[in-house]
Each structure stands twice: as structure tokens, then as C-alpha cells.
Amino acid sequence: MRMIDLIQKKRDGEILSKEEIGFIVTDYTEGRIPDYQMSAFLMAVYFRGMTEDETIHLTMAMANSGEIVDLSGIDGIKVDKHSTGGVGDKTSLALGPMVAACGVPVAKMSGRGLGHTGGTIDKLESFRGFSTEMSPAQFVKNVNEIKISIIGQSKDLAPADKKIYALRDVTATVDQISLIASSIMSKKLAAGADAIVLDVKVGNGAFMEKEDDAIALAREMVEIGNGAGRNTIAIISDMNQPLGRAVGNALEVREAIETLAGEGDKELRELCLTLGSYMLLLARKADTTEEARVKLENSIRDKSALRKLAQFIEAQGGDSSPVFDTARLPSASIIQEIKSEVSGYVCGIKTSEIGLVSLALGGGRETKESVIDLSVGVVLSKKIGDWTESGETIAVMHGNDPDKVSQAARKLLDAYSFSDLPVEKPSLIKWILT
Ligand code: URA
């Protein structure tokens, strides 16, 4: 097989076979196909797209390019949850303990954040001493004993995707639905779960800004998952404003704890209950989503989910005392209320800008090597549809550097827009694809 022939085939809109796609993935990963040929191929895919079969072949070839995690030592049906990423998305922090408290084994691999969206591991490091470094045997033991453990993502998980993604990033070929779907699903399939619940975000703070694109991406990922023998469901949820109120590592942990304590933001609770219901259903811990929701609500009411979070933090070497006293989380030295300069209904929030505000305060990574400040970020007092008087607080900023706080304050004010007319609140759950 010659790469030039395969580039030409894709350029001319022909369909590639499983063997041809396997050849491209293996030979590129092992360095026999140069970047310039792979770039040309990716651009041909960008314009010509891929069929469902081609996308599945690409996904499987990338998933099989490295380690396939074996979770067979864990009892029960392992259900993974994956979010396509958004601002203030602390769902995993609350959802993991909720479903674990209902008996679903949560065996999760997570990453760190880069840029303005935080990673789950960074957030969890708000608990002093918490670590995700452990042997696979310890990981399996923890999940069997307490139903939840989070381990750092193996370096050898889908290495083909890592190499191809890095090339897509510099060749303007990231935003192609089949390439995104296969990239995400290759890692999910290699991570070994039996079933997968996807939270595909849509809106100005998400990868997919348009609903049609989010539906197409969700559909492809569900097809890939089901095609690979893993029961897969996708929920499409709103990201036209940050999820919940808090953006920033320890602030998000605090909000997740509030949700587990039965307080806190209604939308975050609703998203956890919806995603969790499908996780319980796929794990066969409930026969209907209604029954699952009751179980999850009970885990909040009887505080078993909150206790599960504490147990999980302790099992991974962390100090769990903030679970019962959030004042013990890392906190910033400057807490500043940001006041609206106008009166009106909030009609828009530039979600990515809010993420950048947190990044500018020191809460995100500019490069892989950056050290992040866990205590900083922003808590929104006003969200879309809320009436705001001039001079009223729209957000509270937490920072440690006065210059950064004053620059970020302007950025935050500019991220809000107001209208004289009432504005409908966006619906949180847009679609559910089963
Ligand atoms: N996240 C991924 O892992 N891959 C993509 O292509 C896009 C987002």
C-alpha cells in the first residue's frame, strides 16, 4: 500500500477499507508515514468526511494502537461518563460519588486541564494530599472496595490519537465531526468501560456552537460506542453560559460539595441527576430512569453520596475534612464583588471569556508546565434571564494578585450583555440520544 494512493482516494471522495485505514494509523504512529502526507490526508478527510464504517475503523485502529485497559477485575458493569468539555463543568466531582453510592462501579481515568477548561484531577487536588498516582492493582482494589477511584490517564492510551491530534491542532483539521468523534471514542474504548454516557456540550463555551453539529457529533459517538459493543448514550447539554455558578478549581469543588449536600445550583444538580439516571440504567442498577433518579436523590438526601466523596478522597491520600467544612478548601486573599454598570436582563454571557477570566487569575494552565493556583476563579451571581440593577453584583472574583484581579474584572464585565426586554433562560438538557 502507498500513502499517496490513499490520499488520492480520499481526495476524490472514495471510501477507504478497514485495512487501508489500519495501514494509515499504524504506519503514521510508527513514523513510516511523514507528517506532510498525514496532513494532506487529514485535510482530504476534512473536506470529504468519512462514512460511518470508515469512522469506526479509524476509531478502532487508534484505540488498538496502545494499551487497552483491563477492568475485568472490577465487579459489576463499569459505566464511564465523558464530557466534551465546558466552562465550570464540575459534574464528575458530584456525579461520581452519587452513582458510586448507588452501587455503580466508577473506574475513571482523568486528565489535567489545559487552557481555560479545568481538568478533574486539578480540581481534586484542592484536597490536600490527594493523588491519582497508584498501581493498576490498587485502582482495581479501591473500586471493588469503595466503588470509586480516579487514576491519571495512562501515557500509552491511544498513542495514535495523541500524535494525530497534535497534527490536527496545527493543520486546521480539528473541527471535523468524524475526526473528533473517533478521537474521543478511541480513548474511551481503550479505557475499558462496559458502557458509556456522553455529555456533549453545545453553545458558545463548547467545541460545538450549533445544535445540529452537536447532534451529529453525539450521533457518531453513540454509533461508534454501540458498534464496538459498549452500550452508549449521549446527552446534549447547554454551554451558552458556565455550568452552575463557580469557575475555578477549589470554587468548583465547593459547588460540587454543595450539590452533594443537597444545596447549591439547581442546574448542576439536574445535570447530575440526568446523567446519573442513564449511568444507573446502563449499569442495571435501575429498570427505568425514574427509578434511577429516586435512588440518586436518596443518595443526596441521606448524605451517602457526600460520605462517599470523603471516603474516596481518603482512599487516595487526601484530607477529606473540606467535604464537611468547605472553608477548609484553598481560598484566595482578594475577594471582590463585580458590579453591573447598567440595568437590564442578562441576555448573553461569553462563556469562553469567563473561562479565560479564571485562567487570567491563575486558575488555568497556559502551557503544560504551568503551575495553577487552586484558590482563584469567579462565582457568577447573575446568569442568563436574571434581572440586574445597575450597581448590583453580577459576580464575585477570587484572586491573589491585585493587578490580575483588576484586569480580569474588566474582562468579566465585557463578557456580559444586557437587554431591556425579559429573556428566557436557556434549557439545560437539549437532547438525549439512546
Ligand atoms: N477532544 C478530543 O479528545 N479529541 C478531539 O478531536 C476533540 C476534543
Residues whose N, C-alpha, C, O or C-beta is under 5 A from the ligand:
A	BS01	URA	V174 L179 I180 S183 I184
